[in-house]
Amino acid sequence: IENALCNTLYGQRTGQGETYAVHEEMLCVGDFSTGKSICKGDSGGPLVCYLPSAWVLVGLASWGLDCWHPAYPSIFTRVTYFTNWIDEVMRLTPLPDPTLAPHTRSPPKPLRAAGLPGPCAALVLATILLLCGSCRLAVS
């Protein structure tokens, strides 16, 4: 949703004592047909889009009214707005020294998610299956 429309929607909320504004470093995302929105505790969660050959992180859950007001879109941090900053931090962050890693004699056992019979990959696969589509909002 264009930020201008999002600001119009949020601007109609009066009497709540708070001001809501969507700026250029933010993405306004909503699906009025399904009523999906981010909820308390979703902050930092991904908004991903599937491009021809890969999933791309587009946004990070930031704020919204709450799950009970799906007429109001959710607001995400626009990842592309911070690309230069991310690149700079990565450039200034030294790679870990592999000689400082602990030595093991046998390969580590696969990680298992609590309560699942298989390796952690099953949890990852389930998450990817939930995100199928061109662009999905990951909600709790």
Disulfide bonds with the S-S distance in Angstrom:
Cys6-Cys28 2.02
Cys39-Cys67 1.50
